[in-house]
Amino acid sequence: MILLDTHAWIWFLSDPGLISQKASELIEKAVHNNAVYISSISVWEIALLVAKKRLILKIEISEWISKAERLRFFQFLPVDNSIALKSVNLPQPLHSDPADRIIIASALALDVPLITRDEKILNYPYVQSVW
């Protein structure tokens, strides 16, 4: 089991060559076990990037998400009350990006590695992160 950060999810689907060899190997194992987790906050982040025209998809965002949901190896993790609370109470120091905090809290709740290229997360000692 693994959890993909938002950019890792986008790259996995659109340009896997951007993902490191180590992260790719973990993703492939998780794909084989139908255990690639995505936080629902990543859906929000992608939709926001598209709305701000910072991310251009070849298809409508709703169709992109729908296609991703149909891939059986993806498991979407809702932002429940426990994860929301955990994201606020993460040990410091950690930057204040709420989506990143929710993604970190999700990885901690699942007790799985977080696939990310984000240096701030990679340097955060309280979550297992891989790139």
TORSE-335989 format. One record per residue (C-alpha): x, y, z. Coordinates in pm, whole numbers, padded with zeros to 5 digits, always signed. Example, Ala and Ser with C-alpha at 12.3 -4.5 7.8 and 13.67 -1.06 7.14 Angstrom:
2
+01230-00450+00780 +01367-00106+00714 
This chain:
131
+00000+00000+00000 +00110+00352-00079 -00040+00699-00094 +00035+00927-00389 +00085+01298-00344 -00117+01501-00594 +00168+01564-00837 +00274+01197-00823 -00081+01096-00917 -00087+01336-01210 +00256+01225-01330 +00175+00856-01288 -00119+00895-01525 +00025+01150-01768 +00405+01126-01768 +00543+00836-01559 +00897+00923-01667 +00887+01212-01420 +00866+00967-01129 +01187+00838-00973 +01289+00475-01020 +01243+00396-00650 +00896+00552-00638 +00799+00382-00966 +00889+00042-00824 +00675+00099-00515 +00386+00223-00729 +00404-00082-00958 +00392-00318-00657 +00093-00129-00519 -00080-00134-00861 -00038-00512-00869 -00207-00533-00526 -00481-00277-00608 -00348-00065-00324 -00263+00279-00461 -00434+00530-00234 -00529+00883-00330 -00659+01138-00081 -00978+01307-00194 -00805+01637-00122 -00596+01564-00432 -00913+01578-00641 -00975+01924-00497 -00614+02029-00566 -00628+01915-00929 -00963+02083-00987 -00823+02405-00839 -00513+02389-01059 -00731+02338-01366 -00963+02624-01266 -00662+02854-01223 -00522+02731-01557 -00203+02611-01385 -00275+02258-01508 -00405+02180-01855 -00567+01841-01906 -00651+01698-02247 -01003+01616-02125 -01248+01781-01887 -01153+01753-01519 -01470+01560-01433 -01394+01305-01705 -01029+01280-01595 -01136+01206-01237 -01404+00963-01352 -01152+00768-01560 -00912+00754-01265 -01191+00629-01038 -01255+00341-01278 -00898+00213-01245 -00935-00068-00994 -00592-00022-00837 -00680+00328-00713 -00847+00354-00374 -00981+00700-00290 -00952+00798+00073 -01209+01050+00195 -01104+01329+00426 -01289+01211+00734 -01303+01377+01075 -01007+01179+01206 -00781+01282+00918 -00901+01643+00938 -00813+01658+01308 -00482+01478+01259 -00385+01731+00989 -00421+02016+01237 -00225+01839+01511 +00079+01721+01315 +00410+01766+01496 +00598+02080+01401 +00790+02204+01213 +00579+02165+00903 +00469+02412+00642 +00113+02535+00654 -00028+02410+00319 -00361+02253+00425 -00373+02005+00136 -00023+01879+00213 -00113+01847+00580 -00421+01641+00490 -00217+01419+00259 +00044+01365+00532 -00230+01290+00787 -00383+01043+00540 -00052+00858+00498 -00014+00846+00876 -00371+00721+00921 -00312+00442+00669 +00044+00382+00797 +00176+00374+00440 +00460+00542+00252 +00379+00871+00082 +00512+00903-00273 +00615+01267-00318 +00880+01487-00469 +00798+01769-00226 +01121+01843-00037 +00935+01978+00266 +00749+01649+00302 +01057+01439+00225 +01237+01621+00507 +00946+01586+00750 +01057+01313+00992 +00711+01205+01109 +00591+01047+00784 +00754+00780+00569 +00802+00947+00230 +00969+00817-00082 +01099+00969-00401 
